[in-house]
């Protein structure tokens, strides 16, 4: 089954990629494990030098990478540029700090010598979302690689270009072959990758149902997992709040990545004494925002037609219950 990159602002297919067979994916994992056998022994200085070079590649290619995000999932260019710079920062941070973080921790016990050591595990599978297609990967990859692990990435199916670009960044930085690889596979192939004997751990950022599935599959073969799952905490505005500041923050937070973020403000709880003032200011500010192509709007496009349809269904359900719309974009 092919993996297709579709521009959400035009609906046009930009490129179609041939997905990996199960055999190809398994062979890639085997190569990553082979690379780990030597990478695990690389001095921190060697790893840090390469990680700083990766930061340099990110900064050099920043405009092109931001455009790639805009084309594949609709992120405004300014937000994409900031995301790439943040990725470069995290590479620099772990290049500078990993050796200190991973130094053996000496423990006082009755024994002659006791300590906690932090040894690399091996091949780590990262299952990552499309909404921050570079940041979510680099915040895993930078510490994992600096710790002496190697990574294989199963990215979201709508950002294959971003996934391959990330692999290319590590290659251009001079990392050894197969220390970081992208697996162009579908979701139905993930369980086999988790169960592969050379995959030692799994990390996922995604929905609660996806987290449950991955945790269950990894747990069945006793593999470590790190999960970051979705949430929807309320934004509470109390009577003593600065209503102007609160409304501005709510609008900006609601529009982070077109609202497609786990930390975007989605639910507002406003006490009655300030409800009218807050709503008036919120609506005024929201109407001032522009929806448009990546470089010409405050808010980018919803990442796919399917997600747009889901939002319209939610809006219709809310309207049915409340009979009120304060502000809407069409």
C-alpha positions in Angstrom: 0.0 0.0 0.0 1.4 3.4 -1.0 1.9 6.3 1.4 0.7 9.5 -0.1 1.6 13.1 0.8 -1.3 15.5 0.3 -1.2 19.2 0.6 -4.1 20.1 2.9 -4.5 23.6 1.5 -5.0 22.4 -2.1 -6.1 18.8 -1.6 -3.5 17.8 -4.3 -1.2 14.9 -4.0 2.4 16.1 -3.8 4.2 12.7 -3.9 3.5 9.0 -3.4 6.0 6.8 -1.6 6.2 3.1 -1.8 5.8 1.6 1.7 8.2 -1.0 3.1 7.4 -4.6 3.0 7.6 -6.5 6.3 10.9 -8.0 5.1 12.3 -4.6 4.3 11.4 -3.2 7.6 12.9 -6.2 9.4 16.1 -5.8 7.4 16.3 -2.1 8.3 15.9 -3.0 12.0 18.7 -5.5 11.7 21.0 -2.9 10.1 20.2 -0.5 12.9 21.1 -3.1 15.5 24.4 -3.7 13.7 25.1 0.0 13.8 24.3 0.1 17.5 27.0 -2.5 18.2 29.6 0.2 17.4 27.6 3.3 18.2 27.1 2.3 21.8 30.9 2.4 22.3 31.4 5.8 20.6 32.8 8.4 23.1 30.5 11.2 24.2 32.7 13.7 22.5 32.1 11.9 19.1 28.4 11.7 19.6 28.2 15.4 20.7 30.2 16.6 17.7 27.8 14.9 15.4 24.8 16.1 17.3 26.0 19.7 17.0 26.4 19.1 13.2 22.8 18.0 13.1 21.8 21.3 14.8 23.8 23.1 12.1 22.1 21.2 9.3 18.7 22.0 10.8 19.5 25.7 10.9 20.9 25.7 7.4 17.8 24.0 6.0 15.3 25.8 8.2 13.2 27.6 5.5 13.0 24.5 3.4 12.0 22.3 6.3 9.4 24.8 7.4 7.9 24.8 3.9 7.8 21.0 3.9 5.8 21.1 7.1 3.4 23.7 5.6 3.0 21.6 2.4 2.4 18.3 4.2 0.3 19.2 7.3 -0.5 22.9 6.9 1.7 24.5 9.6 2.1 28.3 9.1 5.7 29.1 8.0 6.5 31.2 11.0 5.5 28.4 13.4 7.5 25.9 11.2 10.6 28.0 11.4 10.3 28.3 15.2 9.9 24.5 15.4 13.0 23.7 13.4 15.0 26.2 15.5 13.7 24.4 18.6 14.9 21.1 17.2 18.4 22.6 16.7 18.3 23.9 20.2 17.5 20.4 21.7 20.4 18.9 19.7 22.8 21.5 21.1 21.4 21.0 24.6 22.0 17.2 24.7 25.3 17.5 22.9 26.4 19.7 25.9 24.6 17.9 28.7 24.2 14.2 27.9 27.5 13.1 29.5 26.6 14.8 32.7 23.1 13.4 32.8 24.3 9.9 32.1 27.3 9.9 34.5 27.2 6.9 36.9 25.4 7.8 40.2 27.3 6.5 43.2 25.2 5.2 46.0 26.2 4.7 49.6 25.4 1.1 50.7 27.0 -1.6 52.8 28.7 -2.9 49.8 32.2 -2.0 48.7 30.9 0.0 45.7 27.4 0.7 44.6 26.3 2.8 41.7 23.5 3.3 39.1 24.8 3.0 35.5 22.9 4.3 32.5 23.6 2.0 29.6 22.1 2.2 26.1 19.3 -0.3 25.3 19.7 -0.7 21.6 17.2 -0.1 18.8 14.3 2.2 20.0 11.1 2.4 18.0 9.6 5.9 17.9 5.9 6.2 16.8 5.4 9.9 16.3 2.4 12.3 15.3 2.1 14.7 12.5 1.2 17.9 14.4 4.8 18.7 15.3 6.5 16.5 12.7 10.1 17.6 13.5 10.0 18.6 17.2 8.3 15.4 18.4 11.0 13.3 16.7 14.0 15.4 17.7 13.1 15.6 21.3 13.3 11.8 21.3 16.2 11.3 18.9 18.6 13.8 20.5 18.7 12.3 24.0 18.3 8.7 22.7 21.2 8.9 20.3 23.4 10.8 22.7 22.7 7.9 25.2 24.2 5.5 22.7 20.9 4.1 21.4 19.8 4.0 17.8 16.4 5.0 16.5 13.9 3.7 14.0 11.0 6.1 13.2 7.4 5.2 12.3 6.0 8.6 11.6 2.4 9.6 10.9 1.3 8.5 7.4 0.5 12.1 6.2 4.1 13.4 6.7 6.4 10.9 4.9 8.4 13.7 3.4 9.2 15.1 6.9 10.1 11.6 8.1 12.6 11.1 5.3 14.0 14.6 5.7 14.8 13.8 9.4 16.6 10.7 8.4 18.5 12.7 5.8 19.5 15.4 8.4 21.3 12.8 10.5 23.0 11.4 7.5 24.2 14.8 6.3 25.5 15.5 9.8 27.8 12.5 9.5 26.2 10.0 11.8 27.1 6.4 11.0 24.8 4.6 8.6 21.7 3.2 10.1 22.0 4.9 13.5 18.7 6.6 12.6 16.3 5.2 10.1 12.8 5.9 8.9 10.4 3.0 8.4 7.7 3.9 5.8 5.2 1.4 7.1 1.5 1.5 7.8 -0.1 1.2 11.2 -1.0 -2.5 10.7 2.8 -3.3 10.5 3.6 -1.6 13.8 2.9 -4.6 16.0 5.4 -6.8 14.1 8.0 -4.1 14.6 7.3 -3.8 18.3 7.7 -7.6 18.6 10.9 -7.8 16.6 13.5 -9.3 18.9 16.1 -6.5 18.1 13.7 -3.7 19.1 14.4 -3.0 22.8 12.0 -0.2 23.6 9.1 1.9 22.2 8.1 5.5 22.6 4.8 7.0 21.3 3.2 10.4 21.2 -0.4 10.1 20.2 -3.9 9.4 21.3 -5.0 7.5 24.3 -6.3 4.5 22.2 -3.0 4.4 20.4 -1.2 4.5 23.7 -3.2 1.6 25.1 -2.6 -0.5 22.0 1.2 0.1 22.0 1.5 -0.4 25.8 -0.4 -3.6 25.5 1.7 -4.9 22.6 5.0 -3.9 24.2 3.9 -5.3 27.6 3.2 -8.6 26.0 6.8 -9.0 25.1 8.2 -7.2 28.2 9.6 -4.1 26.4 9.9 -0.7 28.0 7.6 2.1 26.8 7.4 5.8 27.1 4.0 7.3 26.2 2.8 10.9 25.8 -0.9 10.9 25.3 -3.5 13.5 24.5 -5.4 15.6 27.0 -7.8 18.5 27.3 -7.3 20.5 30.5 -9.6 23.4 31.0 -8.5 27.1 30.8 -10.2 28.7 33.8 -10.8 32.4 34.0 -11.7 33.6 37.5 -13.3 36.9 38.6 -10.0 38.6 39.5 -8.3 37.8 36.1 -6.9 40.3 33.7 -9.7 39.7 31.1 -7.7 41.4 28.3 -4.7 39.2 28.9 -6.8 36.1 29.4 -8.7 36.6 26.2 -5.5 37.2 24.2 -3.8 34.1 25.6 -6.9 32.0 25.0 -7.1 33.1 21.3 -3.4 32.5 20.7 -3.5 29.2 22.5 -6.6 28.1 20.6 -4.8 28.7 17.3 -1.5 26.9 18.1 -0.9 24.7 15.1 -4.5 25.4 13.9 -5.7 24.0 17.3 -4.1 20.7 16.5 -2.0 20.4 19.6 -2.4 18.7 22.9 -1.6 22.0 24.7 -4.0 24.1 22.6 -6.7 25.7 24.7 -9.9 23.8 23.9 -12.2 24.3 26.9 -12.8 27.6 28.6 -14.4 27.8 32.0 -15.3 31.4 32.7 -17.1 32.6 35.8 -20.3 34.6 35.2 -19.1 38.1 36.5 -16.5 38.3 33.7 -18.2 36.1 31.0 -19.6 38.9 28.9 -16.4 40.9 28.9 -14.3 37.9 28.2 -16.5 36.7 25.4 -16.7 40.1 23.7 -12.9 40.5 23.7 -12.3 36.8 22.7 -14.6 37.2 19.7 -13.0 40.5 18.6 -9.5 39.0 18.7 -10.6 35.8 17.0 -12.2 37.8 14.1 -8.9 39.7 13.6 -7.0 36.4 12.8 -6.6 35.4 9.2 -6.9 31.9 7.8 -4.8 31.4 4.7 -1.9 29.7 3.0 1.1 28.9 5.2 2.9 32.2 4.7 -0.1 34.5 4.8 -2.3 33.6 7.7 -2.3 33.5 11.5 -3.8 30.1 11.4 -2.8 27.3 9.0 -5.0 24.6 7.5 -6.5 21.6 9.2 -4.2 18.7 8.3 -6.7 16.8 6.3 -10.2 16.7 4.9 -11.1 14.0 7.3 -10.1 16.1 10.3 -12.0 19.1 8.9 -15.1 17.0 8.6 -14.6 15.8 12.2 -14.4 19.4 13.4 -17.6 20.4 11.5 -19.4 17.5 13.1 -18.2 18.6 16.6 -19.4 22.2 15.8 -22.8 20.9 14.6 -23.2 18.9 17.8 -22.3 21.9 19.9 -24.7 24.2 18.1 -27.5 21.7 18.5 -26.9 21.7 22.3 -26.3 25.4 22.9 -28.0 27.2 19.9 -25.3 29.7 20.0 -22.3 30.6 17.9 -20.0 33.4 19.0 -17.6 33.4 16.1 -17.1 31.1 13.1 -14.7 30.8 10.1 -16.0 29.4 6.8 
